[in-house]
Amino acid sequence: MSDPFRQLYIRHGSSRRGRGPVTVTTIGEILHRYTERIPLSAAKKADLLDLCRLNIIQEKHHHLYRSLPSDSHARDRLPEPDITEDMDTDED
């Protein structure tokens, strides 16, 4: 019996209507794309550990955040903010 929640439908390429062929893949067939954990910037890890120290992040998750790799040379790679993020929505 097939478990429908253990399948992933992946669309490849595109055609004139924006729909390419679909591949059905089971979760176990997905390849790992990274061979090691990607480090956070040292500043981001420090901020996360501060949230742990202040108990904003639940204690049961502290071990995860403490174990995250960090690198002082790693850069945060955030996309440019959307123009709507800069707009003030308070109209008084």
C-alpha positions as CSV (number, residue, x, y, z in Angstrom):
1,M,0.0,0.0,0.0
2,S,1.4,3.4,-1.0
3,D,1.4,6.3,1.6
4,P,0.4,9.5,-0.3
5,F,2.2,11.6,2.3
6,R,5.5,10.0,1.5
7,Q,5.6,11.2,-2.1
8,L,6.8,14.5,-3.5
9,Y,5.7,15.8,-6.9
10,I,8.4,17.8,-8.6
11,R,7.8,19.9,-11.7
12,H,10.8,20.1,-14.1
13,G,11.4,22.8,-16.7
14,S,8.6,24.8,-18.3
15,S,6.6,24.8,-21.4
16,R,4.6,27.6,-23.1
17,R,1.9,27.2,-20.5
18,G,4.5,27.1,-17.6
19,R,3.9,23.5,-16.9
20,G,6.7,21.0,-17.4
21,P,6.7,17.2,-16.8
22,V,6.1,16.0,-13.2
23,T,8.2,13.5,-11.5
24,V,6.9,11.5,-8.5
25,T,9.6,10.9,-6.0
26,T,9.4,9.1,-2.7
27,I,10.9,10.9,0.3
28,G,13.7,8.3,0.7
29,E,14.9,9.0,-2.9
30,I,15.7,12.7,-2.3
31,L,19.5,13.4,-2.3
32,H,21.1,15.5,0.4
33,R,22.4,18.6,-1.3
34,Y,24.8,19.7,1.5
35,T,27.6,17.6,2.9
36,E,28.0,19.7,6.1
37,R,26.0,22.1,8.1
38,I,26.1,25.7,6.8
39,P,27.5,28.1,9.5
40,L,25.6,31.1,10.7
41,S,27.2,34.4,11.1
42,A,28.7,34.9,14.6
43,A,26.3,37.8,15.2
44,K,23.2,35.8,14.3
45,K,24.2,33.0,16.6
46,A,24.9,35.4,19.4
47,D,21.4,36.9,18.9
48,L,19.9,33.4,19.0
49,L,21.7,32.5,22.2
50,D,20.5,35.8,23.8
51,L,17.0,34.7,23.0
52,C,17.7,31.4,24.7
53,R,19.2,33.2,27.7
54,L,16.1,35.4,28.0
55,N,13.9,32.2,27.7
56,I,12.2,33.7,24.6
57,I,13.2,30.4,22.9
58,Q,11.9,27.5,24.9
59,E,14.5,25.6,27.0
60,K,13.8,22.3,25.2
61,H,15.3,23.9,22.0
62,H,18.4,25.5,23.6
63,H,20.6,22.5,22.8
64,L,19.8,22.9,19.1
65,Y,20.8,26.6,19.0
66,R,23.9,26.0,21.0
67,S,25.0,23.3,18.6
68,L,24.6,25.4,15.4
69,P,27.9,26.1,13.7
70,S,29.0,29.7,13.3
71,D,31.7,31.5,11.5
72,S,33.0,35.0,12.1
73,H,33.5,35.3,8.3
74,A,30.0,34.1,7.4
75,R,27.7,36.8,6.0
76,D,23.9,37.0,6.4
77,R,22.3,36.6,3.0
78,L,19.0,38.3,3.2
79,P,17.2,39.5,0.0
80,E,16.7,43.2,-0.5
81,P,13.7,44.4,1.4
82,D,10.5,44.9,-0.5
83,I,9.4,48.5,-0.9
84,T,6.3,47.8,1.1
85,E,8.5,46.8,4.1
86,D,9.8,50.4,4.4
87,M,6.3,52.0,4.3
88,D,4.8,53.3,7.6
89,T,1.3,51.8,7.9
90,D,0.2,53.9,10.9
91,E,-2.1,56.7,9.8
92,D,-3.2,58.8,12.7
